[in-house]
């Protein structure tokens, strides 16, 4: 046996040493697979995997040497005669044989190192899949049968990489938590988000539900950052509409300016009636409409192109002022401008069904913006060390201490305090709603492959460093 094998090999399960998972046991008798033993070894297996992953960061020089020696040893294998670095390739080959070289070794490895087996399989699938996909991509450029076979190989390689990322241990754990979140009641993320945003009580329950649904679907936080994101999405949607409008304007069609006022009749009905400010509100609606109409007459605009309607719609939305950062306007002022924008929008929707679908999404975001502005003013500007916050932190600390005064109690207390934060509650609500929409199959399949490949590369490099018995001090 080689020195590495003598140090890490295991004669029996009772004679286990710290790195037996990486050297593999020397099995002398048939092995009966035990699921209970496998489950019991998961914590230790996960710990060993974490040590492997940490190894390249703790000992970067040693790891680089180990990887370099292996690469050189593999290259020297192709040269006749025995070369100095071939020992590293031999050790790596023996390492794999000890873990997977027979049915009994494979069963024992799965029982003793289940998490490591997942990592190995993940590395093989992602690494091999990447090579197949790359080769397939090059072949796919060729004409005829070669090109078709290349395209098939490209898809097969991508499928292997997707499967490898799915069984990456860290992804597997995270995805299981996501899957559990996806099974929670639909009401949970909605109630969490609404408790964070605290929509105005004067808004109808139906409207509050719509605001919450839009915020969760679009991933809009009730903060200044959420407002910026919503504006970016609205700009992108407007650009799509602009492209469709440009095609319509080539036909020369125009729209009478009265189309802009088509929603004001409904607005007058809503804001009139037995309301204390009805008279003033109706006067303000009429004044804004009259002022705009007279302006249009003064510039000789009886009819508008669709591009002009779109510009008016965007300008009207931007002129709505909900908070002190943009200057506060009266409700009648805001609602009149919003109603005139809706009139322009309805006319634009006559161009194409695609515009109607885009406008519906944009309309939900625009309605959300005003309430997000109010919520962000409360959340972003609140006193971080106020009396209420201090009381919550103290209560969370007491709750955490009930689980012990050590790290676990501190972590639990910190978690309770964090969940009490409106921002954290809103973020959790958005994530849960996202997983509910995806469903369990999609949660496990859709993973970011690149981080998983980098993690597994680190794990395998760490195993190699440990297995080659490089200095660790």
C-alpha positions in Angstrom: 0.0 0.0 0.0 1.1 3.6 -0.6 1.6 6.0 2.3 -1.6 7.8 1.5 -3.6 4.6 1.5 -2.1 3.5 4.8 -3.1 6.8 6.5 -6.6 7.0 5.2 -7.8 3.5 4.5 -10.2 1.8 6.9 -9.9 -1.8 7.9 -13.5 -1.9 9.3 -16.4 0.3 10.2 -15.3 0.2 13.9 -11.8 1.5 13.0 -13.0 4.7 11.3 -10.5 7.6 11.1 -11.3 11.3 10.4 -10.9 11.0 6.6 -12.1 7.5 5.9 -14.7 9.0 3.7 -12.1 10.2 1.3 -9.9 7.1 1.3 -12.7 4.5 1.4 -12.9 1.3 3.4 -11.2 -1.9 2.4 -14.2 -4.1 2.1 -13.5 -7.8 2.7 -17.0 -9.2 3.1 -20.2 -8.6 1.2 -21.9 -5.4 2.4 -25.6 -5.1 3.3 -26.9 -1.7 2.5 -28.4 0.1 5.5 -30.6 3.1 4.9 -30.7 3.9 8.6 -26.9 4.0 8.7 -26.8 6.2 5.7 -29.2 8.7 7.3 -27.3 8.6 10.5 -24.1 9.5 8.7 -25.5 12.5 6.9 -24.4 15.1 9.5 -20.8 13.8 9.5 -20.8 13.5 5.7 -21.9 17.1 5.4 -19.3 18.2 7.8 -16.5 16.4 5.8 -17.9 18.0 2.6 -17.6 21.4 4.2 -14.0 20.7 5.2 -13.2 19.7 1.6 -14.8 22.9 0.3 -12.9 25.0 2.8 -9.6 23.4 2.1 -8.8 25.4 -1.1 -9.4 28.7 0.8 -7.5 27.7 3.9 -4.5 26.2 2.1 -4.6 27.7 -1.5 -0.9 26.9 -2.2 -1.2 23.3 -1.2 -4.4 22.9 -3.2 -2.9 24.5 -6.2 0.1 22.1 -6.0 -2.2 19.1 -5.6 -4.3 20.1 -8.6 -1.1 20.9 -10.7 0.5 17.6 -9.7 -2.6 15.6 -10.7 -2.8 17.4 -14.1 0.9 16.8 -14.8 0.6 13.2 -13.6 -2.4 12.5 -16.0 -0.4 14.1 -18.9 2.7 12.0 -18.1 0.5 8.8 -18.2 0.5 9.3 -22.0 4.3 9.2 -22.1 6.0 5.8 -22.3 7.9 4.9 -19.1 7.2 5.9 -15.5 7.4 9.6 -14.8 7.8 11.3 -11.4 4.3 12.9 -11.1 2.4 9.8 -12.3 2.1 8.8 -8.7 -0.5 11.6 -8.2 -2.6 10.2 -11.1 -2.3 6.7 -9.6 -3.4 8.0 -6.2 -6.4 9.7 -7.6 -7.3 6.6 -9.6 -6.9 4.5 -6.4 -9.0 7.0 -4.5 -11.9 6.6 -7.0 -11.5 2.8 -7.0 -11.7 2.7 -3.2 -14.9 4.6 -3.2 -16.7 3.2 -6.3 -14.6 0.4 -7.7 -17.0 -2.4 -6.7 -20.6 -2.8 -5.8 -19.7 -3.3 -2.1 -17.4 -0.3 -2.1 -20.1 1.8 -3.7 -22.7 0.7 -1.2 -20.3 1.3 1.7 -19.4 4.8 0.4 -23.1 5.7 -0.1 -23.8 4.6 3.5 -20.8 6.4 5.1 -20.6 9.5 2.9 -24.0 10.1 1.3 -23.5 13.8 0.9 -20.1 13.3 -0.7 -21.6 10.9 -3.2 -24.1 13.5 -4.2 -21.2 16.0 -4.7 -19.2 13.5 -6.7 -22.2 12.7 -9.0 -23.0 16.5 -9.3 -19.4 17.2 -10.3 -19.4 14.4 -12.9 -22.7 15.4 -14.4 -21.8 19.1 -14.6 -18.2 18.6 -15.8 -19.0 15.9 -18.3 -22.2 17.7 -19.4 -20.2 20.9 -20.0 -17.7 19.0 -22.2 -20.5 17.4 -24.2 -22.3 20.6 -24.6 -19.2 22.4 -25.8 -18.3 19.7 -28.3 -22.0 19.6 -29.4 -22.0 23.4 -29.9 -19.0 23.2 -32.2 -20.5 20.3 -34.2 -23.9 21.9 -34.4 -22.4 24.6 -36.7 -21.6 21.9 -39.4 -24.2 21.2 -42.1 -26.2 18.0 -42.4 -26.1 15.0 -40.1 -23.0 16.2 -38.2 -24.8 19.4 -37.3 -28.0 17.6 -36.2 -25.9 15.2 -34.0 -24.1 18.2 -32.6 -27.3 19.9 -31.6 -28.5 16.7 -29.9 -25.2 16.4 -28.0 -25.6 20.1 -27.0 -29.0 19.4 -25.6 -27.9 16.2 -23.8 -24.9 18.1 -22.3 -27.2 20.8 -21.0 -29.6 18.3 -19.5 -26.7 16.6 -17.7 -25.5 19.9 -16.3 -29.0 20.8 -15.2 -29.3 17.4 -13.4 -25.9 17.9 -11.8 -26.9 21.3 -10.5 -30.1 19.9 -9.1 -28.2 17.3 -7.0 -25.5 19.6 -5.8 -25.8 19.2 -2.0 -26.2 22.9 -1.3 -28.8 23.3 -4.0 -30.6 20.2 -2.8 -30.9 21.5 0.7 -32.0 25.0 -0.4 -34.5 23.6 -2.9 -36.0 21.4 -0.2 -36.6 24.5 1.9 -38.1 26.3 -1.1 -40.3 23.3 -1.9 -41.6 23.4 1.7 -42.3 27.1 1.3 -44.2 26.4 -1.9 -46.6 24.2 0.0 -47.6 26.9 2.5 -51.1 28.4 2.2 -51.6 31.1 -0.4 -52.7 33.5 2.3 -49.3 33.4 4.1 -47.2 35.6 1.7 -50.1 37.9 1.1 -50.7 38.6 4.8 -47.0 38.9 5.5 -46.5 41.5 2.7 -49.6 43.5 3.6 -48.5 43.6 7.3 -45.2 45.1 6.0 -46.6 47.6 3.5 -49.6 48.6 5.7 -51.8 49.9 2.9 -54.1 52.8 3.7 -57.3 51.6 5.5 -59.3 54.0 3.3 -58.5 51.7 0.3 -61.1 49.0 -0.4 -60.2 45.5 0.5 -60.5 44.5 -3.2 -58.0 47.2 -4.1 -55.6 46.3 -1.3 -55.7 42.7 -2.5 -54.9 43.8 -6.0 -51.9 45.9 -4.8 -50.5 43.0 -2.8 -50.9 40.6 -5.7 -49.1 42.9 -8.1 -46.3 43.5 -5.6 -45.8 39.8 -5.1 -46.0 38.9 -8.8 -43.5 41.6 -9.8 -41.2 41.2 -6.7 -41.7 44.9 -5.7 -40.5 45.7 -2.2 -42.4 48.4 -0.3 -39.2 50.5 -0.2 -37.4 53.1 -2.2 -35.6 50.3 -4.0 -39.0 48.7 -4.9 -40.1 52.0 -6.3 -37.0 52.3 -8.5 -37.6 48.7 -9.7 -41.2 49.4 -10.6 -40.2 52.5 -12.6 -37.7 50.4 -14.5 -40.3 47.8 -15.3 -42.8 50.5 -16.4 -40.2 52.1 -18.7 -39.4 48.7 -20.3 -43.1 48.1 -20.9 -43.6 51.5 -22.3 -40.8 50.8 -24.8 -42.6 47.7 -26.0 -45.7 49.8 -26.5 -43.7 52.5 -28.3 -42.5 49.9 -30.8 -46.0 48.8 -31.6 -47.3 52.4 -31.8 -44.6 53.3 -34.3 -45.9 50.7 -36.6 -49.5 51.9 -36.2 -48.6 55.5 -36.9 -47.2 54.6 -40.3 -50.9 54.1 -41.3 -51.6 57.7 -40.7 -54.5 57.1 -38.3 -55.3 59.7 -35.6 -57.6 60.0 -32.6 -59.8 63.0 -31.6 -58.5 64.7 -28.5 -61.8 64.1 -26.7 -60.7 60.5 -26.3 -58.5 61.7 -23.4 -61.6 62.7 -21.4 -63.6 59.5 -21.8 -62.9 58.3 -18.2 -63.7 61.6 -16.5 -67.5 60.9 -16.5 -66.9 57.9 -14.2 -64.5 59.8 -12.1 -67.0 62.6 -11.5 -69.6 60.0 -10.5 -67.1 58.4 -8.0 -66.0 61.7 -6.4 -69.4 63.4 -6.4 -72.4 62.6 -4.3 -72.8 63.0 -0.6 -69.2 63.7 0.2 -67.9 66.6 2.2 -65.3 67.7 -0.5 -67.4 66.7 -3.5 -68.0 70.2 -4.7 -64.4 71.2 -4.5 -63.3 67.9 -6.1 -65.7 68.3 -9.1 -64.5 71.9 -9.6 -60.9 70.7 -9.6 -61.7 67.9 -12.1 -63.4 70.4 -14.5 -60.6 72.9 -14.1 -57.8 70.5 -15.0 -59.8 69.1 -18.0 -60.7 72.6 -19.2 -57.1 73.9 -18.9 -55.8 71.0 -21.0 -58.5 71.3 -23.6 -57.9 75.0 -24.1 -54.2 74.3 -24.4 -54.8 71.8 -27.2 -57.0 74.3 -29.0 -54.3 77.0 -28.7 -51.8 74.8 -30.5 -54.3 73.6 -33.1 -54.5 70.0 -32.0 -57.9 68.6 -32.7 -56.6 65.1 -33.3 -53.6 63.2 -31.9 -51.4 60.4 -33.3 -51.0 57.3 -31.2 -47.4 58.3 -30.4 -48.7 61.6 -29.0 -51.3 59.8 -26.9 -48.6 57.6 -25.5 -46.5 60.6 -24.6 -49.5 62.2 -22.9 -50.2 59.0 -21.0 -46.6 58.7 -19.7 -46.4 62.4 -18.8 -49.8 62.3 -16.9 -48.6 59.3 -14.8 -45.3 61.0 -14.0 -47.2 64.2 -12.9 -49.1 62.3 -10.2 -47.7 63.3 -6.8 -48.2 61.1 -3.8 -45.5 62.0 -1.3 -43.4 64.8 0.0 -40.4 63.8 -2.2 -42.3 64.7 -5.3 -44.7 67.3 -3.8 -48.1 66.4 -2.5 -51.2 67.0 -4.7 -54.8 66.8 -3.9 -56.7 63.5 -4.4 -58.9 65.1 -7.1 -55.8 66.4 -8.9 -54.1 63.0 -8.9 -57.2 61.1 -9.8 -58.0 63.4 -12.7 -54.6 63.0 -14.2 -54.8 59.2 -13.7 -58.2 59.1 -15.4 -57.1 61.1 -18.4 -54.1 58.8 -18.7 -56.5 55.8 -18.7 -58.5 57.5 -21.5 -55.4 57.7 -23.6 -54.5 54.1 -22.7 -57.9 52.7 -23.8 -57.6 54.4 -27.2 -54.0 53.1 -27.6 -55.2 49.6 -26.8 -57.3 49.6 -30.0 -54.1 49.1 -32.0 -53.2 45.6 -30.8 -54.3 42.9 -28.3 -50.6 42.8 -27.2 -50.8 46.5 -26.1 -53.8 45.7 -23.9 -52.0 42.9 -22.1 -48.9 45.1 -21.6 -51.1 48.0 -20.4 -52.8 45.8 -17.9 -49.5 44.9 -16.3 -48.3 48.4 -16.5 -51.5 49.7 -15.0 -51.2 47.5 -12.0 -47.6 48.7 -11.4 -48.7 52.4 -11.8 -51.4 51.9 -9.2 -48.9 50.2 -6.9 -46.4 53.0 -7.2 -48.3 55.6 -5.2 -48.9 53.2 -2.3 -45.2 52.0 -2.4 -44.2 55.6 -2.1 -46.2 56.0 1.0 -45.0 52.7 2.4 -41.3 53.4 1.7 -41.6 56.8 3.4 -42.7 55.0 6.5 -40.3 52.0 6.3 -37.1 53.6 4.9 -37.3 56.7 7.1 -38.4 55.2 10.4 -36.1 55.5 13.4 -34.0 52.4 13.4 -33.3 52.6 17.2 -36.7 53.9 18.2 -38.6 52.9 21.3 -40.7 50.4 19.4 -37.7 48.8 17.7 -35.8 48.6 21.0 -38.7 46.8 22.7 -38.9 44.3 19.8 -35.2 43.5 19.9 -35.4 43.0 23.7 -38.4 40.7 23.4 -36.7 38.8 20.7 -33.6 38.4 22.9 -35.7 37.0 25.7 -37.4 34.5 23.3 -34.1 33.4 22.0 -32.6 33.0 25.4 -35.4 30.5 26.2 -33.6 28.1 23.9 -30.3 28.6 25.7 -27.7 31.4 26.2 -25.3 30.0 23.6 -25.0 30.6 19.9 -28.3 28.8 19.1 -30.3 31.0 21.5 -28.6 34.1 20.1 -29.3 33.0 16.5 -32.9 32.3 17.2 -33.3 35.7 18.9 -31.7 37.4 16.0 -34.0 35.5 13.6 -37.1 36.5 15.5 -36.0 40.2 15.5 -35.2 40.1 11.8 -38.6 38.7 10.9 -40.1 41.6 12.8 -38.6 44.0 10.3 -41.0 45.1 7.6 -38.3 44.7 4.9 -37.5 41.2 6.0 -41.2 40.2 6.1 -41.8 41.6 2.6 -38.7 39.9 1.2 -39.8 36.5 2.7 -43.3 37.0 1.3 -42.0 37.7 -2.2 -39.8 34.6 -2.1 -42.6 32.3 -0.8 -45.0 33.7 -3.5 -42.3 33.0 -6.2 -41.9 29.4 -5.1 -45.7 28.9 -4.9 -45.9 30.0 -8.5 -43.1 27.8 -9.6 -44.2 24.5 -8.2 -42.0 21.8 -6.8 -40.6 20.3 -10.1 -39.5 23.7 -11.4 -37.9 24.6 -8.0 -35.6 21.5 -8.2 -34.9 21.9 -11.9 -34.2 25.6 -12.2 -30.8 26.2 -10.5 -27.9 28.5 -11.3 -25.4 26.1 -12.8 -22.3 28.3 -12.6 -22.2 28.7 -8.8 -22.9 25.0 -8.4 -19.9 24.2 -10.7 -17.6 26.5 -8.8 -18.7 25.0 -5.5 -18.1 21.4 -6.7 -14.8 22.4 -8.2 -13.7 23.7 -4.8 -15.0 20.5 -3.1 -13.1 18.2 -5.5 -10.0 20.2 -5.2 -10.2 20.1 -1.4 -10.7 16.3 -1.5 -7.7 15.9 -3.8 -5.6 18.1 -1.5 -6.5 15.9 1.5 -6.2 12.6 -0.3 -2.8 13.4 -1.7 -1.7 14.1 1.9 -0.4 17.6 1.3 0.8 19.6 4.3 -2.0 21.3 6.2 0.1 23.5 8.4 
